[in-house]
């Protein structure tokens, strides 16, 4: 297997979005592909570039269940807000 064969099975989020839009007529952005690939763990990063294997595309197209979406939103809402953390640290520093 040559390195060209290895790279033939990888696509950028832009290429995947373009293929989905062309084949289905549904407008899909590269950012949407990038976020879901990262969230479900099929993203492969090389430096700053992200690639997705062709065999992982069906996983990207699979609809997330309501419980998966709800769990993601709950996890996101439980994260500490960076701005609030910064404000608390500044208040604490000002009091000291």
C-alpha positions as CSV (number, residue, x, y, z in Angstrom):
1,X,0.0,0.0,0.0
2,X,1.5,3.3,-1.0
3,X,0.9,6.6,0.7
4,X,-1.4,7.7,-2.2
5,X,-3.6,4.7,-1.6
6,X,-3.9,5.6,2.1
7,X,-4.8,9.2,1.3
8,X,-7.4,8.2,-1.3
9,X,-9.7,6.9,1.5
10,X,-9.6,10.3,3.3
11,X,-11.7,13.4,2.6
12,X,-11.8,16.8,4.0
13,X,-15.1,18.2,5.5
14,X,-15.3,20.5,2.5
15,X,-15.2,17.6,0.1
16,X,-17.8,15.7,2.1
17,X,-20.1,18.7,2.3
18,X,-19.8,19.3,-1.4
19,X,-20.6,15.7,-2.2
20,X,-23.6,15.6,0.0
21,X,-25.0,18.8,-1.4
22,X,-24.4,17.6,-5.0
23,X,-26.0,14.2,-4.5
24,X,-29.0,15.2,-2.4
25,X,-29.5,18.8,-3.0
26,X,-29.5,19.4,0.8
27,X,-27.1,22.3,1.6
28,X,-24.5,21.0,4.0
29,X,-21.6,23.1,5.4
30,X,-18.1,21.9,6.1
31,X,-18.4,23.2,9.6
32,X,-21.4,21.0,10.3
33,X,-19.4,18.0,9.0
34,X,-16.4,19.0,11.1
35,X,-18.4,19.3,14.3
36,X,-20.2,16.0,14.0
37,X,-17.1,14.1,12.9
38,X,-15.3,15.5,16.0
39,X,-18.3,14.8,18.3
40,X,-18.7,11.1,17.2
41,X,-14.9,10.5,17.1
42,X,-14.3,9.8,13.4
43,X,-12.1,12.8,12.7
44,X,-8.5,12.3,12.0
45,X,-6.3,15.4,12.4
46,X,-3.0,16.0,10.7
47,X,-1.7,19.3,12.0
48,X,-4.5,21.7,11.6
49,X,-6.1,19.7,8.7
50,X,-9.0,17.4,9.5
51,X,-9.7,14.3,7.4
52,X,-12.5,11.8,7.6
53,X,-12.3,8.2,6.2
54,X,-14.7,7.4,3.4
55,X,-16.0,4.4,5.4
56,X,-16.9,6.7,8.3
57,X,-19.3,8.9,6.1
58,X,-22.4,6.7,6.9
59,X,-21.8,7.4,10.6
60,X,-21.9,11.1,9.8
61,X,-25.1,10.8,8.0
62,X,-26.8,8.8,10.7
63,X,-29.3,10.9,12.6
64,X,-28.7,11.4,16.3
65,X,-31.4,10.3,18.6
66,X,-33.2,12.7,20.9
67,X,-31.5,11.3,23.9
68,X,-28.1,11.7,22.3
69,X,-28.9,15.3,21.5
70,X,-30.3,15.9,25.0
71,X,-27.2,14.4,26.7
72,X,-24.9,16.5,24.6
73,X,-26.8,19.7,25.5
74,X,-26.8,18.8,29.2
75,X,-23.1,18.1,29.1
76,X,-22.6,21.4,27.3
77,X,-24.7,23.4,29.8
78,X,-22.8,21.8,32.8
79,X,-19.5,23.2,31.6
80,X,-18.3,26.2,33.5
81,X,-18.7,29.4,31.5
82,X,-15.2,30.8,30.7
83,X,-16.3,34.4,31.2
84,X,-17.9,33.7,34.6
85,X,-14.8,31.9,35.7
86,X,-12.6,34.9,34.6
87,X,-14.9,37.3,36.4
88,X,-14.8,35.3,39.6
89,X,-11.0,35.1,39.4
90,X,-10.7,38.8,39.0
91,X,-13.0,39.5,41.9
92,X,-11.0,37.1,44.1
93,X,-7.8,38.8,43.0
94,X,-9.2,42.3,43.7
95,X,-10.2,41.2,47.3
96,X,-6.8,39.8,48.0
